[in-house]
Amino acid sequence: MEVLFAYFLIITCLTFVIAGYDKYLAIKNRYRIPENTLFTIAFFGGSIGLLLAMLLFRHKTSKSSFIVKFGIILILQIVLVYLKLTHKI
């Protein structure tokens, strides 16, 4: 359980930093981190970090397609956690 907690802590922090860096690149009009990279990291456990970065940095909050795709990932993760906690998977 400690290893799992450490994994989620690291991936959450990593995702937060990457999304913050992407926002920095956006402000500087530089080459950006692809959205698929952000989605992949969020899918593998960094969704909380991406959500915090979106709220704190106001990053990608006006892009509805990004929010919908991220919402699907977040809902999927919530359902999986619920199913795991109720011992259905």
C-alpha positions, -999 to 999 in steps of 0.1 A, spaced: 0 0 0 29 24 7 43 18 -27 10 26 -43 7 58 -23 43 68 -32 35 61 -69 3 83 -69 21 110 -50 50 111 -75 28 109 -106 5 136 -92 34 159 -85 50 151 -119 17 159 -137 13 191 -119 48 203 -128 44 192 -164 11 210 -168 25 241 -151 55 240 -175 31 237 -204 12 268 -192 46 286 -190 54 276 -226 19 288 -237 26 322 -221 59 324 -239 44 313 -272 68 284 -275 65 248 -286 39 231 -263 36 197 -246 11 177 -266 -23 172 -251 -20 134 -256 10 135 -233 -10 153 -206 -39 128 -211 -16 98 -209 0 110 -176 -34 118 -162 -47 83 -172 -19 66 -154 -27 83 -121 -19 119 -125 -55 132 -129 -54 150 -95 -22 168 -104 -37 178 -138 -69 190 -121 -50 211 -96 -28 226 -123 -59 234 -144 -75 252 -114 -44 269 -101 -29 280 -134 -62 283 -153 -46 260 -178 -68 245 -206 -99 256 -188 -114 274 -218 -108 245 -241 -140 224 -240 -126 195 -259 -98 191 -234 -122 194 -205 -145 167 -220 -116 143 -226 -101 149 -192 -136 145 -176 -139 111 -192 -106 100 -178 -115 113 -143 -149 96 -143 -134 64 -154 -109 65 -126 -135 73 -100 -156 43 -112 -126 20 -111 -117 32 -75 -153 27 -64 -154 -8 -79 -122 -17 -63 -133 -4 -29 -165 -23 -30 -146 -55 -41 -164 -58 -74 -131 -60 -93 
